[in-house]
Amino acid sequence: MSDLPFSDIEALLREALTPVEPPPALAGRMEQRLTEITELAQGELEGWELSAMRDPRNWVRPVVAVAVGTTAGAALVVVRVRQQHRRRKAKATGPVDLAQRTLRAVRDETRQILDR
């Protein structure tokens, strides 16, 4: 190996492991795509009739729609709550208050998605 002093290796590691902020447009694009996927899954479920559900062969599409819609909806909640994290952290009076504010934000975002 090379003869780098320990402090140089430490500096190189610190530089390499510095967090990188994603571009602002990325969050907007991700939110838009997750919203589209959630709405498509909801549309797929709305189109199904209960009478067709008697045959187990017809269960695949609704089950997939539920799974995809639930996953996209949960990811959408996480993205939206994460976007507001700094604002909640600045307003919070401590870790418990921050956790309560975050849980309220998750509840509110979930309700907003389910009301659509």
N, C-alpha and C positions, 0 to 999 in steps of 0.2 A: 504494500500500500504506500501511499505518498507520505511525506514528512510534514503534513499540515499540522500546525499547532491546534490544540483542542479548542481554543477560542474561535479559530477560523471555521472549524467544522460546526461549532455551535451557531455561529452567525449564518452560515450557509443553510443549516437546517431551519433556523428561524425565518429566513427569507423564503425558503421553499414552502413552508407550512403556513404562511400568512393567509388569512381568509380572503377570499375574493368575492366581492359583491356582484351578483348577476346584473345584467343590463336591465334597466327599468322596463323596457318593452317586453322582456321575457315573461314577467309575471302577468302582464296584461294578456299576452297571447295564450299563456297557459290557462288563465281564468276563462278566456273566451272558448277555448277548445273543450275544457271540462264542462262548461255550461252547455255547449252544443251536444256533447256526448250524453249528459244527463237528460236533456230535453228529447233527444232521439230515443233513449231508453224508455222514457215516460210515454212517448208517442207509440212505441212498439207495444207497450203494455195496454194502452188505451184501446188499441185496435183488436185485442183478443176478446172473444166471447166466452163466457163461462161454460156454455154447452159444448164447446170444442175441447174443453179441458178434461172431459171424461175419458178421452183416449190418451194414455200415457205417452204415445208417440208425439203428441202435440205439446208436451211440456218443455221441450228443449229450448225453444225460442223465448218463452216467458221467463224461464229460469236464468238464461243467459242475460236477458234484458234486466232482470232484477239485480243480478250480480254486477253487471257493468254499470248500471245506474247507481247502485249503492257505492261502489268503489269510486266512481267519478264524483259523486256528490260529497263523499267524505274527503276526497282530495281537494275539492273546491272549498269546503269549509276550512281545511288546514291552510290553504293558500290565502284565503281572505283574512283569517285570524292572524296569520303570520305577518301579513302586510301591516296590520295595525299594532303590532307588538311594541314598537318603540313608543308610540303614543300612550298605550296603556302603562308601560313601564315608567314613563315620566310622571304620570298621574298617581301611580300607586304609592302608598305610604310604607309598604314593606312587602316581603315575599308572600305572605298570606293574602294580603289585599290584591297583589298581582295575580295570584292563582284564582282568586274569586272573580276578578275582572275578566280573566281569560276564559274561565268556565262560562260566564255570562255571554261573552262574545261567541263562544262555540254554540251555545244554546240559541242565540239570536240568529246567527248565520244558518243554522240547521233549520230553524223555523222558516226563515226567508226562502230557503231552497224548497222545503216541503210545501209551502203555500203556492208555489207556481203551478 
